[in-house]
Amino acid sequence: MEFYTMLLIAAVTAGTPLLFAVLGGILSERSGIIHLGTEGIMLMGAVSACSVYIQTGSLLPALAAALAVSAALGLLHAFLTVTLGVNQVISGLAMTLFGTGLSAYIGKPFAGRPVNGAVPKLDLPWLEVIPLFGRVFSHLDVLIWFSLVLAVALHVYMTRTSWGLQLKAIGENPATADSMGLSVTGARYLYVIAGSMLMGLAGAYLILAYTPSWIENMTAGRGWIAVALVIFARWNPLRALLCAYLFGGLDALGFRIQLLEQSIPSYFLKMIPYVITIAVLMLEGWRNRGKPTGEPAALGIPYDREKRA
């Protein structure tokens, strides 16, 4: 029982940065803008939070720095894709390359310096009476709880509010949304920037709570996994919650197997979550072939109101 409890705690902790990143990708892509800059923005969020926390010793300025830097990168991506009509895939890849290189340069003075105890725990001892899950959720940190609330809130926002329906309309048929008086350009700017801020928050959580020391390219491909999980979650925030924790559990499982001193090379164990993610995506694609994917119809298609039909 202790093994499974610790595994679930590790799954939730490892899945939280992914959850933030996937929710950010869903927000952006629901508005019709492909966002492949997740990896670079996560790294910039991580290095920004790390540098500010080391200098100030305070959590809020560190989070604010990560959010501000990622918002700026989101603004740049929105300007390139929405205003200039640049290919969205190329713009996203540029964000990743730019963020990866710049974070490596900025992070050199902070490499190896510890960032411990930055995110406080929220102790809820009354939850411990619940078998297994009570011990998992009774001592999580505040950002994990925030991610849980955020996933539910975004689901309600997208499915139960007029703003969410407007977001769906903009992602499905921007010309129709424009004719109804909605600002397609303004909405896409808003959601791309908001989504980028969540990606930056994912990087901040990674450095402040999960791996409390700056390492170059410390995301280790999590940004690309988040891009894949957006598709796997079918652009649904609640499914994103399950997908992120699934990957987090697989990641944690490989580490736990190493602790059991099994004679399995660590390189193979590190491959587990990535291989299974690919396999699950292939299985999901095969099972749902010919069915609606949930992908916004206008995803990746630039909108120019001057050329609308």
C-alpha positions in Angstrom: 0.0 0.0 0.0 2.9 2.4 0.8 4.4 1.8 -2.6 1.1 2.7 -4.4 0.5 5.8 -2.2 4.0 7.1 -2.9 3.5 6.3 -6.6 0.3 8.3 -6.8 1.8 11.2 -5.0 4.7 11.2 -7.4 2.3 10.9 -10.3 0.3 14.0 -9.2 3.5 16.0 -8.6 5.1 15.0 -11.9 1.9 15.5 -13.8 1.2 19.0 -12.5 3.6 20.9 -14.8 2.3 18.9 -17.7 -1.3 19.8 -16.7 -0.5 23.5 -16.7 1.1 23.2 -20.1 -1.7 21.1 -21.6 -4.3 23.5 -20.4 -2.4 26.4 -21.9 -2.2 24.5 -25.3 -6.0 23.8 -25.1 -6.7 27.5 -24.6 -4.6 28.6 -27.5 -5.7 25.9 -29.9 -9.4 26.3 -29.0 -9.1 29.8 -30.4 -7.7 28.4 -33.7 -3.9 29.0 -33.1 -1.5 26.1 -33.1 1.0 26.5 -30.3 4.2 24.4 -30.6 6.3 26.8 -28.5 5.4 25.0 -25.3 8.9 23.6 -24.7 10.7 26.9 -25.1 8.1 28.9 -23.0 8.3 26.3 -20.2 12.1 26.7 -20.1 11.8 30.5 -20.1 9.3 30.3 -17.3 11.5 28.0 -15.3 14.7 30.1 -15.7 12.8 33.3 -14.9 11.2 31.9 -11.8 14.6 30.4 -10.7 16.6 33.6 -11.1 14.0 35.8 -9.3 13.5 33.4 -6.5 17.2 33.0 -5.9 17.6 36.8 -5.7 14.5 37.6 -3.7 13.7 34.4 -1.8 10.0 35.0 -2.4 7.5 32.9 -4.3 5.1 35.5 -5.6 7.8 37.6 -7.5 9.2 34.4 -9.0 5.8 33.4 -10.3 5.1 36.9 -11.5 8.4 36.9 -13.5 7.5 33.5 -15.1 4.1 34.8 -16.0 5.4 38.1 -17.4 8.1 36.5 -19.6 5.7 33.8 -20.9 3.1 36.5 -21.6 5.6 38.4 -23.7 6.5 35.3 -25.7 2.8 34.6 -26.1 2.3 38.2 -27.4 5.0 37.7 -29.9 3.5 34.4 -31.1 0.1 36.0 -31.4 1.5 39.0 -33.3 3.3 36.7 -35.8 0.4 34.3 -36.3 -2.7 36.5 -35.9 -1.6 39.9 -37.2 1.1 38.9 -39.7 -0.4 35.5 -40.7 2.9 33.7 -40.3 2.7 29.9 -40.5 1.7 28.8 -37.0 3.9 25.7 -36.9 7.0 27.7 -37.9 6.3 30.4 -35.4 5.8 27.9 -32.6 9.0 26.1 -33.5 10.8 29.5 -33.5 9.4 30.1 -30.0 10.8 26.8 -28.8 14.3 27.3 -30.4 14.4 30.9 -29.1 13.3 29.9 -25.6 15.7 26.9 -25.4 18.7 28.9 -26.4 17.9 32.0 -24.3 17.1 30.0 -21.2 20.4 28.2 -21.5 22.3 31.5 -21.6 20.3 33.2 -18.8 20.5 30.1 -16.6 24.3 29.6 -16.6 24.9 31.7 -13.4 22.1 29.8 -11.6 23.0 26.2 -12.6 23.2 23.9 -9.6 22.0 26.5 -7.1 19.2 25.0 -4.9 15.6 26.3 -4.9 14.1 24.5 -1.9 10.8 25.0 -0.1 9.5 27.6 -2.6 6.0 26.3 -2.8 4.2 25.8 0.5 2.1 22.7 1.3 -1.6 22.8 2.0 -2.2 20.3 4.8 -5.7 18.9 5.0 -5.5 16.1 7.6 -9.3 15.5 7.5 -8.8 13.9 4.1 -6.6 11.1 5.5 -9.7 9.1 6.5 -10.3 8.4 2.8 -8.5 5.1 1.9 -5.4 5.6 -0.3 -6.5 8.8 -2.0 -6.8 10.6 1.3 -3.1 10.2 2.0 -2.3 11.4 -1.5 -4.3 14.6 -1.4 -3.9 15.6 2.2 -0.5 17.1 1.9 -0.2 18.5 -1.6 1.3 22.0 -2.4 -0.9 25.0 -3.3 0.0 25.0 -7.0 -1.2 21.4 -7.4 -4.6 22.4 -5.9 -4.6 25.4 -8.1 -4.1 23.3 -11.2 -7.0 21.0 -10.2 -9.3 23.9 -9.6 -8.2 25.5 -12.9 -8.9 22.3 -15.0 -12.4 22.1 -13.6 -13.0 25.9 -14.0 -11.8 25.8 -17.6 -14.1 22.9 -18.4 -17.1 24.8 -16.9 -16.0 28.0 -18.7 -15.7 26.3 -22.1 -19.0 24.3 -21.8 -21.3 26.3 -19.6 -20.6 30.0 -20.3 -21.3 32.4 -23.1 -17.6 33.3 -23.3 -16.7 29.6 -23.7 -19.2 29.3 -26.5 -17.7 32.4 -28.2 -14.3 30.8 -27.9 -15.7 27.6 -29.6 -17.2 29.7 -32.3 -13.9 31.5 -33.0 -12.1 28.2 -33.2 -14.6 26.5 -35.4 -15.7 29.3 -37.8 -14.1 32.7 -37.2 -15.9 34.3 -40.2 -19.3 33.5 -38.6 -18.0 34.7 -35.2 -16.8 37.9 -36.8 -20.2 38.5 -38.5 -21.8 38.1 -35.1 -19.7 41.0 -33.8 -17.0 39.0 -32.0 -13.5 40.2 -32.2 -11.6 37.3 -33.6 -8.2 39.0 -33.5 -8.7 40.3 -29.9 -9.9 36.9 -28.7 -7.0 35.0 -30.3 -4.5 37.4 -28.8 -6.1 36.9 -25.4 -6.2 33.1 -25.5 -2.7 32.7 -27.0 -1.2 35.0 -24.3 -3.2 33.3 -21.5 -2.2 29.9 -22.8 1.4 30.9 -22.9 1.2 32.2 -19.3 0.0 28.7 -18.2 3.0 27.2 -20.1 5.3 29.5 -18.2 3.6 28.6 -15.0 4.3 24.9 -15.9 8.0 25.7 -16.1 7.9 27.7 -12.9 6.4 24.8 -11.1 9.0 22.5 -12.5 11.8 24.5 -11.0 10.1 25.6 -7.8 8.6 22.3 -6.7 9.5 19.3 -8.8 13.2 19.7 -9.7 14.5 22.5 -7.4 17.7 23.3 -9.2 18.2 24.8 -12.7 19.6 22.4 -15.3 19.9 23.3 -19.0 17.0 21.8 -21.0 15.5 20.6 -17.7 12.0 20.2 -19.3 13.5 17.1 -21.1 10.8 17.1 -23.8 7.8 17.7 -21.5 6.7 20.5 -23.7 6.4 18.2 -26.7 4.6 15.6 -24.6 2.2 18.4 -23.6 1.6 19.2 -27.3 0.8 15.5 -27.8 -1.5 15.3 -24.8 -3.6 18.3 -26.1 -4.5 15.9 -28.9 -4.9 12.9 -26.7 -7.2 14.9 -24.4 -9.2 15.9 -27.4 -9.0 19.6 -26.3 -10.9 18.9 -23.1 -9.6 20.2 -19.8 -10.9 17.3 -17.7 -9.4 14.7 -20.0 -6.2 16.8 -19.8 -6.2 16.2 -16.1 -6.3 12.4 -16.5 -3.7 12.5 -19.3 -1.2 14.6 -17.4 -1.5 12.3 -14.3 -1.2 9.2 -16.5 2.1 10.5 -17.9 3.2 11.7 -14.5 2.5 8.2 -13.1 4.5 6.5 -15.9 7.4 8.9 -15.3 7.3 8.2 -11.6 7.0 4.5 -12.2 10.3 4.3 -14.0 12.0 6.1 -11.1 10.4 3.8 -8.5 11.6 0.7 -10.4 15.1 2.0 -10.3 14.8 2.4 -6.5 13.8 -1.3 -6.3 17.3 -2.1 -7.7 15.9 -4.0 -10.7 18.5 -4.9 -13.3 16.9 -2.8 -16.0 19.0 -0.1 -17.6 17.9 3.4 -16.5 17.8 4.6 -20.1 15.0 2.1 -20.9 13.1 3.1 -17.8 13.2 6.8 -18.8 11.8 5.8 -22.2 8.7 4.3 -20.7 6.4 7.4 -20.5 7.4 8.5 -24.0 7.0 5.1 -25.6 3.6 4.6 -23.9 2.5 8.1 -24.9 3.2 7.3 -28.6 1.5 3.9 -28.3 -1.6 5.4 -26.6 -1.9 8.1 -29.3 -1.6 5.5 -32.0 -4.3 3.4 -30.3 -6.5 6.4 -29.8 -6.2 7.3 -33.4 -7.0 3.8 -34.5 -10.1 3.5 -32.2 -11.5 6.9 -33.3 -10.7 6.7 -37.0 -13.6 8.1 -39.0 -15.0 9.8 -35.9 -14.9 13.5 -35.0 -11.6 14.3 -33.3 -12.7 17.3 -31.3 -10.1 19.4 -33.1 -11.3 23.0 -33.8 -12.2 23.2 -37.5 -10.2 26.5 -38.0 -7.1 25.3 -36.2 -4.0 26.4 -38.0 -5.9 28.5 -40.6 -5.1 32.2 -40.5 -8.2 34.5 -40.6 -8.3 37.7 -42.6 -11.6 39.5 -42.3 -11.0 41.3 -45.6 -11.1 37.9 -47.4 -14.0 36.3 -45.5 -16.7 34.7 -47.7 
